[in-house]
Amino acid sequence: MKNSNVLDTLIRAAVIASAVLWLGCQDTSQRGPGSHPTTSNGHLPGGDFTGTGDGGGGGNGVNGKVYEAYIVDPSTLKAYNDFVAPILQKLELTFMYKAKTWYIAPHKFKPLSKDVLGLAFTADETEQLAVQTSREIWINSEAFEKMSGEEQGKLILHEILMSTYFLKFKNSREWCEVFVKMGGTFDGRRDCTEMSDLPAIEPESPLQENDYANIRGMTGWIWENYKLSSKDEAYQQFVLNDFGTRMFGHFQEHQEQVTYPKSELGELLSNTSLLGKMPTQCRGLRLGTQVDCSISLSDVKIPVGLGFELGGVQMDIRDETGVVILSQQFFTQGGNQYENSEYDPITKQKLFFTVVVERPLQNAKRGDRTRNLLLFYTKSGDKKEIYALLFVPVVVTKVEKKNDQTTCWTDKPKSTNSANDILAVVNPETDSKYLRYFGNVIDMQGIACN
């Protein structure tokens, strides 16, 4: 790597792009297959729902009608058009209801456990108004007809958002099938059979108390705030309620980029360390691990080729027993740092961050792994104060050599274990939910290597 091109290469290597895959949406609300409506525990909801089917696949129905007679297009319902359609139009999600077949039928359903729903605190009995399968939404017609138009709208919106919640459990082929079902194409195709099964954002598992709380919370927030909020603000709430980043992770606060000398970065790190103000808690944001830790810094010289060196810092992070969690070197001299800004809707504060360029990987090859460092800080006038250090794992997918320069292209590791987790070093009182979102949505496309 020629020295004249070192800084340009290092700067280009740290590429940040919001991860967004704008596709059609929908999915099973009970995270599993089945031809009959089931609860999140996989049980039939009750009544005579299994009908008279036999080994030959006989017809099923209720009240002298086959089940197909109870199929409805929700967009023809007054409650949908009066209350739900304006919300979906503003959020650009008008296609959502098409992902499943809707039934409004005279059936009562077994209520889910109040513990599962997160309602164990109430002594009142709950009424199961609707259930979902991987392909269908069933609503109790008797209960639905007793509701006001506004309450019908809330129920419809809740069911749409519940099916949306499960998109994060679908792989790429399943996403393609859903989108094609709704009349669109996926990456220009309508045949999904040969599509690679890229893994889902999160592994499939039964709905838990927190899942139901996320869906209820998101339904209530949209219902109350959609008129006063922008689409991006709503998408922030989707992410913060764990709806996944595949559909809703493409927002960022876009501002003019600010630069400052790398030497200021070095001073910020060393001064924070000298004053004993470095964050003291290490959190694995995907696995939910947490341990007290400490950061030690030492000045180093990092070779950049042709006998040249640049100033840097050796950063060692150890847990409370002294075991090294992470050890890397980063540049603190040569060129500029690029400052970006984000608004954290949880803590209601503006955060600034910069990508800290690490020492280039030596003799890099496909499959090598490292972590990129994003340094978050707050500002008061000219004073910066470290808020968090966010280490985002990447794996080298391609090594490209051109004009005596080497570029390593990277992607996020597919598996989730401690080595592939997003590591956040924060203060104990810091709410790291937004950092978890940010670490998942940020796309570090390249790193420096030679």
C-alpha positions as CSV (number, residue, x, y, z in Angstrom):
1,M,0.0,0.0,0.0
2,K,1.6,3.3,-1.0
3,N,1.8,5.9,1.7
4,S,0.4,8.7,-0.6
5,N,-2.8,6.8,-0.8
6,V,-3.0,5.5,2.8
7,L,-5.3,8.1,4.2
8,D,-7.7,8.1,1.3
9,T,-7.9,4.3,1.5
10,L,-8.5,4.3,5.2
11,I,-11.3,6.9,4.9
12,R,-12.9,5.1,2.0
13,A,-12.7,1.8,3.9
14,A,-15.1,3.0,6.6
15,V,-18.3,3.3,4.5
16,I,-21.6,3.8,6.3
17,A,-24.9,3.1,4.7
18,S,-28.3,2.6,6.2
19,A,-29.5,-1.0,5.7
20,V,-32.8,-1.0,3.9
21,L,-34.5,-3.6,1.9
22,W,-37.8,-2.1,0.7
23,L,-40.1,-5.0,-0.1
24,G,-43.7,-6.1,0.4
25,C,-44.5,-7.2,3.9
26,Q,-46.4,-9.8,5.9
27,D,-45.9,-12.9,7.8
28,T,-47.3,-15.6,10.1
29,S,-48.4,-14.1,13.4
30,Q,-47.9,-17.4,15.2
31,R,-44.4,-18.2,13.8
32,G,-45.3,-21.6,12.4
33,P,-47.1,-23.4,9.6
34,G,-50.6,-24.8,9.8
35,S,-53.9,-25.1,7.9
36,H,-56.0,-24.2,11.0
37,P,-56.0,-21.1,13.1
38,T,-53.7,-21.6,16.0
39,T,-52.6,-19.7,19.1
40,S,-49.0,-18.8,19.7
41,N,-48.6,-22.1,21.5
42,G,-49.7,-24.0,18.4
43,H,-53.1,-25.1,19.9
44,L,-56.4,-24.9,18.0
45,P,-58.4,-22.0,19.2
46,G,-61.4,-24.1,20.2
47,G,-65.0,-24.5,19.1
48,D,-65.6,-26.9,16.2
49,F,-62.9,-25.2,14.2
50,T,-61.5,-28.5,12.8
51,G,-64.8,-29.1,11.1
52,T,-65.6,-32.4,9.5
53,G,-62.4,-32.9,7.6
54,D,-61.4,-36.5,7.1
55,G,-58.5,-38.3,5.4
56,G,-60.0,-37.3,2.1
57,G,-60.0,-33.6,2.9
58,G,-63.7,-33.0,3.2
59,G,-65.2,-29.5,3.4
60,N,-65.3,-27.4,6.5
61,G,-67.7,-24.7,7.6
62,V,-70.0,-23.3,10.3
63,N,-73.6,-22.2,10.4
64,G,-74.4,-23.9,7.1
65,K,-71.7,-22.1,5.2
66,V,-68.2,-23.2,4.1
67,Y,-65.4,-21.2,5.6
68,E,-64.6,-19.6,2.3
69,A,-67.9,-17.8,2.5
70,Y,-66.5,-15.8,5.5
71,I,-63.5,-14.5,3.5
72,V,-63.5,-10.6,3.5
73,D,-61.4,-8.0,1.8
74,P,-60.6,-5.6,4.7
75,S,-60.2,-2.7,2.3
76,T,-64.0,-2.9,1.7
77,L,-64.8,-2.4,5.4
78,K,-65.9,1.0,6.5
79,A,-63.7,0.9,9.6
80,Y,-60.7,0.2,7.5
81,N,-61.4,3.1,5.2
82,D,-62.3,5.5,7.9
83,F,-59.5,4.8,10.3
84,V,-56.8,2.4,9.0
85,A,-56.3,3.4,5.4
86,P,-55.2,7.0,6.2
87,I,-52.6,5.6,8.6
88,L,-51.2,3.1,6.1
89,Q,-51.1,5.7,3.4
90,K,-49.0,8.0,5.5
91,L,-46.7,5.2,6.4
92,E,-46.6,4.0,2.8
93,L,-47.7,0.5,3.9
94,T,-51.0,0.3,2.1
95,F,-50.2,-3.2,0.7
96,M,-49.9,-4.7,4.2
97,Y,-53.4,-6.1,4.5
98,K,-53.0,-8.2,1.3
99,A,-50.4,-10.5,2.8
100,K,-53.0,-12.8,4.5
101,T,-56.5,-14.1,3.8
102,W,-59.0,-12.5,6.2
103,Y,-62.0,-14.2,7.7
104,I,-64.8,-12.7,9.8
105,A,-66.6,-15.8,11.1
106,P,-69.0,-16.8,14.0
107,H,-66.3,-18.4,16.1
108,K,-65.1,-17.9,19.6
109,F,-61.4,-18.6,20.3
110,K,-59.6,-19.9,23.3
111,P,-57.9,-17.0,25.1
112,L,-54.2,-17.0,25.3
113,S,-52.5,-17.3,28.7
114,K,-52.4,-13.9,30.5
115,D,-48.8,-14.7,31.4
116,V,-47.9,-15.0,27.7
117,L,-49.8,-11.8,26.9
118,G,-48.0,-9.9,29.6
119,L,-51.3,-9.4,31.4
120,A,-50.8,-11.6,34.5
121,F,-51.5,-8.6,36.7
122,T,-55.2,-8.4,35.8
123,A,-57.9,-10.4,37.5
124,D,-60.3,-9.8,34.6
125,E,-60.9,-12.5,31.9
126,T,-59.5,-11.7,28.5
127,E,-61.5,-12.1,25.3
128,Q,-59.7,-13.5,22.2
129,L,-61.1,-11.3,19.4
130,A,-58.9,-12.7,16.6
131,V,-56.2,-15.3,15.8
132,Q,-53.6,-15.6,13.1
133,T,-52.0,-18.5,11.3
134,S,-49.1,-18.3,8.8
135,R,-51.5,-17.4,6.0
136,E,-54.8,-16.3,7.6
137,I,-56.4,-13.8,10.0
138,W,-59.6,-14.9,11.7
139,I,-61.8,-12.4,13.5
140,N,-64.8,-13.3,15.8
141,S,-67.8,-11.8,13.9
142,E,-70.0,-11.6,16.9
143,A,-67.5,-9.5,18.9
144,F,-66.6,-7.5,15.8
145,E,-70.2,-6.5,15.1
146,K,-70.6,-5.2,18.7
147,M,-67.6,-2.9,18.4
148,S,-67.7,0.8,17.4
149,G,-66.2,1.7,14.1
150,E,-63.1,3.1,15.9
151,E,-62.6,-0.1,17.9
152,Q,-63.0,-2.2,14.7
153,G,-60.3,0.0,13.1
154,K,-57.9,-0.6,16.1
155,L,-58.4,-4.3,15.8
156,I,-57.8,-4.3,12.1
157,L,-54.6,-2.2,12.6
158,H,-53.5,-4.5,15.4
159,E,-53.8,-7.6,13.2
160,I,-51.9,-5.9,10.3
161,L,-49.1,-4.9,12.6
162,M,-49.0,-8.3,14.2
163,S,-48.4,-9.9,10.8
164,T,-45.8,-7.3,10.1
165,Y,-44.0,-8.1,13.3
166,F,-43.3,-11.6,12.0
167,L,-41.5,-10.4,8.9
168,K,-38.2,-10.4,10.8
169,F,-38.6,-14.2,11.1
170,K,-38.7,-14.8,7.4
171,N,-35.7,-15.7,5.1
172,S,-35.2,-14.2,1.7
173,R,-37.1,-16.9,-0.2
174,E,-40.1,-16.5,2.1
175,W,-40.0,-12.7,1.7
176,C,-40.1,-13.2,-2.0
177,E,-43.1,-15.5,-1.8
178,V,-45.0,-13.0,0.3
179,F,-44.3,-10.1,-2.0
180,V,-45.3,-12.1,-5.1
181,K,-48.5,-13.1,-3.3
182,M,-49.4,-9.5,-2.9
183,G,-49.0,-8.9,-6.7
184,G,-45.5,-7.5,-6.8
185,T,-42.1,-8.8,-7.7
186,F,-39.0,-9.4,-5.6
187,D,-35.8,-8.2,-7.1
188,G,-37.6,-8.3,-10.5
189,R,-38.7,-11.9,-10.2
190,R,-41.9,-13.8,-9.5
191,D,-40.4,-17.2,-9.2
192,C,-38.9,-17.6,-5.8
193,T,-37.9,-21.3,-6.0
194,E,-34.3,-20.7,-6.8
195,M,-33.8,-17.9,-4.3
196,S,-31.1,-18.5,-1.8
197,D,-32.4,-18.8,1.8
198,L,-30.5,-16.0,3.4
199,P,-31.2,-16.2,7.1
200,A,-34.0,-14.3,8.9
201,I,-33.1,-11.3,11.0
202,E,-34.1,-13.2,14.1
203,P,-34.6,-16.9,14.8
204,E,-38.2,-18.2,14.9
205,S,-39.6,-18.8,18.4
206,P,-42.9,-18.7,20.2
207,L,-44.4,-15.3,21.0
208,Q,-43.5,-14.1,24.5
209,E,-44.8,-11.4,26.8
210,N,-42.4,-8.9,25.3
211,D,-43.5,-9.6,21.8
212,Y,-47.2,-8.9,22.6
213,A,-46.2,-5.7,24.5
214,N,-44.3,-4.5,21.4
215,I,-47.3,-5.1,19.1
216,R,-49.7,-3.4,21.5
217,G,-47.4,-0.5,22.1
218,M,-46.8,0.1,18.4
219,T,-50.5,-0.1,17.7
220,G,-51.3,2.4,20.4
221,W,-48.5,4.8,19.4
222,I,-49.5,4.9,15.7
223,W,-53.1,5.3,16.6
224,E,-52.4,8.3,18.8
225,N,-49.5,9.9,17.0
226,Y,-49.7,9.3,13.2
227,K,-51.3,12.6,12.4
228,L,-48.5,14.6,14.2
229,S,-45.6,12.4,13.3
230,S,-43.5,11.9,10.2
231,K,-43.0,8.6,8.5
232,D,-39.4,8.5,9.7
233,E,-40.5,9.1,13.3
234,A,-43.0,6.2,13.0
235,Y,-40.3,4.0,11.5
236,Q,-38.0,4.8,14.5
237,Q,-40.8,3.5,16.7
238,F,-41.1,0.3,14.7
239,V,-37.5,-0.4,15.2
240,L,-37.5,0.5,18.9
241,N,-40.4,-1.9,19.3
242,D,-38.4,-4.7,17.7
243,F,-40.2,-5.0,14.4
244,G,-36.8,-5.4,12.8
245,T,-34.7,-3.3,10.6
246,R,-35.3,-4.9,7.2
247,M,-38.2,-2.7,6.5
248,F,-37.9,0.1,9.0
249,G,-34.2,0.7,9.3
250,H,-33.6,3.2,6.5
251,F,-33.9,6.5,8.4
252,Q,-31.0,8.6,9.6
253,E,-30.7,12.3,10.4
254,H,-28.9,13.7,7.4
255,Q,-26.8,16.7,8.1
256,E,-23.8,18.4,6.6
257,Q,-20.8,16.3,7.6
258,V,-18.3,18.0,9.9
259,T,-14.6,17.1,10.0
260,Y,-11.9,17.7,12.6
261,P,-8.3,16.5,12.8
262,K,-7.6,13.0,14.0
263,S,-5.4,14.5,16.7
264,E,-8.6,15.7,18.4
265,L,-9.9,12.2,18.6
266,G,-6.7,11.1,20.2
267,E,-7.0,13.9,22.8
268,L,-10.6,13.0,23.5
269,L,-9.7,9.3,24.2
270,S,-6.6,10.0,26.3
271,N,-8.2,12.9,28.3
272,T,-11.2,10.7,29.1
273,S,-9.0,7.9,30.2
274,L,-6.8,10.1,32.3
275,L,-9.8,11.6,34.1
276,G,-11.2,8.1,34.8
277,K,-14.4,8.8,32.8
278,M,-14.3,5.9,30.3
279,P,-17.5,3.9,30.2
280,T,-17.3,0.9,32.6
281,Q,-19.9,-1.7,31.4
282,C,-19.7,-4.0,28.4
283,R,-22.9,-5.2,26.8
284,G,-23.5,-7.8,24.1
285,L,-26.4,-6.1,22.4
286,R,-27.8,-9.1,20.5
287,L,-27.4,-11.8,23.2
288,G,-28.2,-9.5,26.1
289,T,-25.0,-10.2,28.0
290,Q,-23.6,-7.7,30.4
291,V,-20.3,-7.4,32.5
292,D,-18.3,-4.7,34.2
293,C,-15.2,-3.9,32.2
294,S,-12.4,-1.4,31.9
295,I,-10.6,0.2,29.0
296,S,-6.8,0.8,29.0
297,L,-5.1,2.9,26.3
298,S,-1.4,3.2,25.2
299,D,0.2,5.1,22.4
300,V,1.5,3.1,19.5
301,K,3.0,3.7,16.0
302,I,1.1,1.9,13.3
303,P,3.1,1.1,10.1
304,V,1.3,2.1,6.9
305,G,3.8,0.9,4.3
306,L,7.1,2.0,2.7
307,G,8.6,2.6,6.1
308,F,6.1,5.2,7.2
309,E,4.2,5.1,10.5
310,L,1.2,7.0,11.9
311,G,0.3,7.6,15.5
312,G,-2.4,5.5,17.0
313,V,-3.7,4.0,20.2
314,Q,-3.7,0.4,21.5
315,M,-7.1,-0.3,23.1
316,D,-7.5,-3.2,25.5
317,I,-10.8,-4.0,27.1
318,R,-10.9,-6.4,30.0
319,D,-13.7,-7.8,32.1
320,E,-13.7,-7.5,35.9
321,T,-11.5,-10.6,36.3
322,G,-8.9,-9.3,33.9
323,V,-9.7,-11.4,30.9
324,V,-9.2,-9.5,27.6
325,I,-12.5,-9.0,25.8
326,L,-11.1,-7.0,22.9
327,S,-7.7,-5.8,21.8
328,Q,-7.3,-3.5,18.7
329,Q,-5.2,-0.6,17.4
330,F,-6.7,2.5,16.0
331,F,-5.3,5.6,14.2
332,T,-5.3,8.9,16.0
333,Q,-3.1,10.8,13.6
334,G,-3.2,11.6,9.8
335,G,-6.1,13.2,8.1
336,N,-9.5,14.0,9.5
337,Q,-12.3,12.4,11.4
338,Y,-15.8,12.7,9.9
339,E,-18.6,13.6,12.4
340,N,-22.1,12.4,11.9
341,S,-25.2,13.0,14.1
342,E,-28.1,10.9,15.3
343,Y,-31.1,11.6,17.4
344,D,-31.8,9.0,20.1
345,P,-35.6,8.9,20.6
346,I,-35.2,6.9,23.9
347,T,-32.9,9.4,25.7
348,K,-34.2,12.4,23.8
349,Q,-30.8,13.7,23.1
350,K,-28.6,14.4,20.0
351,L,-25.6,12.1,19.7
352,F,-22.5,12.5,17.5
353,F,-20.5,9.6,16.2
354,T,-17.4,9.0,14.2
355,V,-15.9,5.9,12.6
356,V,-12.5,5.2,14.2
357,V,-10.3,3.6,11.6
358,E,-8.5,0.5,12.9
359,R,-5.1,-0.8,12.0
360,P,-5.3,-2.5,8.6
361,L,-5.7,-6.2,8.5
362,Q,-2.4,-7.8,7.6
363,N,-2.4,-10.4,4.7
364,A,-6.2,-10.2,4.7
365,K,-8.2,-13.0,3.3
366,R,-11.8,-14.0,2.8
367,G,-13.3,-15.0,6.2
368,D,-11.1,-12.8,8.4
369,R,-13.1,-11.1,11.1
370,T,-12.7,-7.9,13.1
371,R,-14.8,-5.2,14.7
372,N,-15.3,-1.6,13.5
373,L,-15.4,1.1,16.2
374,L,-18.0,3.8,16.2
375,L,-17.3,6.4,18.9
376,F,-20.4,8.1,20.2
377,Y,-20.2,11.4,22.1
378,T,-22.2,14.4,23.2
379,K,-21.2,18.0,22.7
380,S,-21.6,21.2,24.8
381,G,-20.0,24.0,22.8
382,D,-16.6,22.8,21.8
383,K,-16.5,20.2,24.6
384,K,-17.0,16.6,23.7
385,E,-17.8,13.8,26.2
386,I,-17.7,10.1,25.3
387,Y,-21.1,8.5,25.5
388,A,-20.4,5.0,24.2
389,L,-18.0,2.9,22.2
390,L,-19.8,0.6,19.7
391,F,-17.9,-2.3,18.2
392,V,-19.7,-3.7,15.2
393,P,-18.5,-7.1,14.0
394,V,-17.7,-7.7,10.3
395,V,-16.4,-10.6,8.2
396,V,-14.3,-10.1,5.0
397,T,-16.2,-11.3,2.0
398,K,-13.8,-10.2,-0.8
399,V,-10.2,-8.9,-1.0
400,E,-9.6,-6.6,-4.0
401,K,-6.2,-5.5,-5.1
402,K,-5.9,-2.6,-7.6
403,N,-3.0,-0.1,-8.3
404,D,-0.9,-1.3,-5.4
405,Q,-3.9,-0.8,-3.0
406,T,-5.9,-3.5,-1.2
407,T,-9.5,-3.1,-0.2
408,C,-11.4,-5.6,1.9
409,W,-15.1,-5.7,1.4
410,T,-17.1,-6.8,4.4
411,D,-20.5,-7.9,5.6
412,K,-22.1,-8.8,8.9
413,P,-21.6,-12.3,10.3
414,K,-24.6,-14.5,9.8
415,S,-24.4,-16.4,13.1
416,T,-24.9,-14.8,16.5
417,N,-22.5,-15.8,19.2
418,S,-20.3,-13.8,21.6
419,A,-17.6,-13.4,19.0
420,N,-20.1,-12.0,16.5
421,D,-22.1,-9.9,18.9
422,I,-22.3,-6.1,18.8
423,L,-20.2,-4.9,21.8
424,A,-21.3,-1.7,23.4
425,V,-19.1,-0.1,26.2
426,V,-21.3,2.3,28.1
427,N,-22.0,3.7,31.5
428,P,-24.3,1.5,33.7
429,E,-27.1,4.0,33.6
430,T,-27.1,4.3,29.7
431,D,-30.1,3.0,27.9
432,S,-28.6,1.0,25.0
433,K,-31.7,0.1,23.1
434,Y,-31.0,2.7,20.4
435,L,-27.4,1.6,20.2
436,R,-28.6,-1.9,19.6
437,Y,-30.8,-0.7,16.7
438,F,-27.9,1.4,15.3
439,G,-25.5,-1.5,15.4
440,N,-27.9,-3.8,13.6
441,V,-28.8,-1.3,10.9
442,I,-25.4,0.2,10.2
443,D,-23.7,-1.4,7.2
444,M,-19.9,-1.3,7.4
445,Q,-19.1,-2.1,3.8
446,G,-15.3,-2.0,3.8
447,I,-12.2,-1.9,6.1
448,A,-8.6,-1.1,5.6
449,C,-6.3,-4.0,4.8
450,N,-3.0,-4.9,3.1
